[in-house]
Amino acid sequence: MFYDSARDAPRSFEMLMSDIKSICVYCGSGFGDDPVFAENAAALGRAMAEQGIRLVYGGGNVGLMGTVAQATLDHGGYVTGIIPEFLKSREKLLDAVQETIVVPDMHTRKRLMFEKADAFVALPGGIGTLEELVEQMTWAQLGRHTKPILLLSTKGFWKPLLTLFAHMRDQGFIRQGLELNYLVAERVEEVIPMLEASARRIGLVANEDVIEERF
């Protein structure tokens, strides 16, 4: 099912009694060409900290990754960074985070990010962000988990991908019984309410067998 607004989201933060304790944020190791990308990353980090939601992310201190993590820390939040050994120097570890896990490879990184998160948010980013997002959508499509997945489409960033999904449906490659379940928010303040509403509808259920099958 494709959600393109916050129609089903709670109307105020006061309505939230959080079922979601942690969110994995996928995002770019660069900043992009518009300052609004970094502004929204910082706003999301602040909102997560204020809601008592732990950030799980790629462990670096560069680009939008570093921005969302630093904002979470600046507002009293808890951050878990997971980074492969070979990226420690390239993505510059953020030493201030409460928990850093150094892993041997990208597969282990993605597995741990999955295990430690109750939901997933994709901010603007490059091919690595896209790959991580689509992998989680694939696992959900195959029934391996029901954790909410949300795309924050700042300035319509994810619209070309959504158009591709529609094309896949039109051509019969996303067919009945294999629908994609994801949320799309256009404003950062919609993100947590939409995730909470989705979690209440579907429950936070994960099938950990996916770890053995994929890795």
N, C-alpha and C positions, 0 to 999 in steps of 0.2 A: 504494500500500500504506500502511496506517495502522499506525504504531507507537505504542503507548501505554505503553511501559515501557522500562527499560534492559536487557531480557533479553539483547540481542545485544551489549551494550557490553562492553569489556574489564573485567576485575575490578579492575585497579589501574593507577595512572598509570605504574608502572614498565614496563608492557607497551607503552607508546606510543613509537613512533618517528614523529614527526609528518609526515604527508603534507600536512596543512593548515597553511599558513603565515600565513593571514589569515582573519579572520571578520568579516563585515559584521553589525553588531548594529542591529536596528530596535527602537526603544523610545520611550516617551512623553517629551514635553517637560515633563510634569508628574510628580509623585511618586505619585499615587494616594492612596487613603485608608488604606493599611496600610503601616507601616514596613518590612514584609518585602519589598515590591517594591524599595525602595532597597537593602536589605541584600543581596538576591540580585544586583542589578545590580553592586554593589561586589564581591561574591564572584566573579562571572563575570570582571570586569576583572582581579582579582588572579590568578585561575586562568589566564587567557590570558597575562598577563605571565610567570608562573612557567613556563608551557609554551613560551615564546618565540613566541607567536602574536600577530601584529599585529592591532590593532583598526582596523576601518574603520567610521566612523559619520558621523552628520549634522553634526558640527562644532560643535554648541552646548555651552553650559556651564549648561544648565538641566535640571531634572527628572532622569529616569533616564538621559538622554543624558549629561549632565554627570557623573553619578555613576559610570557604567561607564568613561568616559574618564579621569576623575581617579584612579580606583582602578588602572587599567592603568598610568598614569604613576607613581603612588606606589610601585608594585612593580617599576619598571624596564622596563616594556613600551613598545612603539612604537605610536603612534596617528596615524592619518590621518583628518583631519576634512574633510568635503566639504559646503560650504554655499552656497546661492544668495546673491547680493548682497543681495536684499531682506530676507533673514532675519538678516543680520549683527547688527543691533541688537536684534531681537526675541529671538533665541536666544543672544545674548551669546557671541561667539567665546571659546573656551578657548585662550588665548594660549600655554599651556605645551606644546601638542602639537608633535610633531616636524615634522608636515607638515599644512598647511592649504591646501586648494584652494577658491578662491572661483569659483563658476560663475554663468552668467547666468540659469539657470532650473532648475526642479525636474527636468525631463527629463534635463538634462545631469548633474545630481547623481546621479540614479538610475543612469544609464548608467555613470558612473565608479565608483560603489559596486559595481555588478555586476562591472565589469572587474577591480577590485582585490581582490575577495574570492574565497576558495576555498570558502566555506560561508556560510550565513545563519542567524542566530538572531533570533527575534522574542520580546522580552520584553513584558510588559504595556504597553499604550499605547492611543492613541485611533485616530481614523479614518485619520490619516496612516500610522501603524504598520500598520494593517490593509491599507491600499491597497498599501504597499510589499511586504508579505508575500504578498498574493494575486497581485500582478504576477509575482513570482518563481515562485510555484507554477504560474501560467498558462504561463510560458515553459517550465518543466520539463515540464508536461503536454503541450505541443506539441513536445517533443523538442529544444528549443533549448539546453538545458544539462542536466548531471547533477550539479550541485553540491548537496551536502546542504542541506536546509532543516529547521530545527528550531524548534518552538514550546516555550518554557519556560512551562509552564502553572502558574505560582505560584498556590497556593490555587484551582486549577481555573479560572484566568482564561480560558483558551481553550476550555473545554468547550462553551459555546454555539455557537462557530464549528464545532467538531467535530460537534456535533449537526446543524448546517445542512449540512455536507458529507454526513453520513449520509442526510439527507433528500433531497439532490440525487441521491445514488446510488439511493435507493429509488424516486425518481420518474423514473429513467432518463436524467438529464441528465449524470451522470458515469458513462459507460458503458465497456464493455470496450474496451481499447486507449487509453483516455483517463483511466486511473486517476491519482489524486493520489499522489505519493510524498513523504512528509514524516515527520518524527520528532517525538515528543512526550515531553518530559521533565518530571517533576514536581519534581525537586530539581536545584539548580544544579550539584552535583558530578557529575551524569550527563551534562551537556551535552557536554563535550569528548570523553569516551570514546565517546559515541554517534555524534558526528560522525566521529571517527576510524574507528570500525567501519564506518560507512556508506561513507566514502571508500575504504576497502579493498575493499568489496564491489563498488562501481560504478565506481571510478576518478574522478579529478578531470578531467572533460572538459567543456569549454564550447564552444559554437558561437557565435563572435563575429558571425555574420551576423544574430543577433537584434538587434544594435545598429542596423544599417542599417534593418531592417524595422520596428522599433518607433519609432525616432526619425527 
